Amino acid sequence: MRGRSDKLFCDLHCKSAYHYRSALENEPRFFNQVDNQLKQNRRILKSYNKAGKATVRVQVLEQQGFNPKFFTHYWKNNKGDVYLFVYEYGFLKRKEQHIEKYILVHWQDYMNS
C-alpha cells in the first residue's frame, strides 16, 4: 500500500466493500427497521390511494407488508375518528358488514388546524 503509514485500506473501493460486509454481519439497527417499515407503509398506501380517498380490505394491505403500528402522526376529525398517517397518506380502520377495511385518505390543508 502506498500513502500514509496508518492507512487501513488500499482505496475507496476496498474501504466501501469492508464496511458493506461488516454492516451485513451486524444486526439491523432499530432506527433502520422503523425507517424501512415507514417507507414500506407509505409506498403501499400510495399505491392503493391514487384518487385521494379509497377503501381497501385490511388483508390486502397486510399481505403486502403493511404494518399499522408504524405511523408518523394522527388527525382527529369532527366526528372523533382518528386517522393515522404515514407522512401524507392516512388510514382509518373500519368494520363494514363484518369485514375489516381501511379508509385511505391523502393529507389536506384543512387538516393543519
Residue, then its C-alpha position, 0 to 999 in steps of 0.5 A: m500500500r502506498g500513502r500514509s503509514d496508518k492507512l487501513f485500506c488500499d482505496l475507496h473501493c476496498k474501504s466501501a466493500y469492508h464496511y458493506r460486509s461488516a454492516l451485513e454481519n451486524e444486526p439491523r439497527f432499530f432506527n433502520q427497521v422503523d425507517n424501512q417499515l415507514k417507507q414500506n407503509r407509505r409506498i403501499l398506501k400510495s399505491y392503493n390511494k391514487a384518487g385521494k380517498a379509497t377503501v381497501r380490505v385490511q388483508v390486502l394491505e397486510q399481505q403486502g407488508f403493511n404494518p399499522k403500528f408504524f405511523t408518523h402522526y394522527w388527525k382527529n376529525n369532527k366526528g372523533d375518528v382518528y386517522l393515522f398517517v404515514y407522512e401524507y397518506g392516512f388510514l382509518k380502520r373500519k368494520e363494514q358488514h363484518i369485514e375489516k377495511y381501511i379508509l385511505v385518505h391523502w393529507q389536506d390543508y384543512m387538516n393543519s388546524 
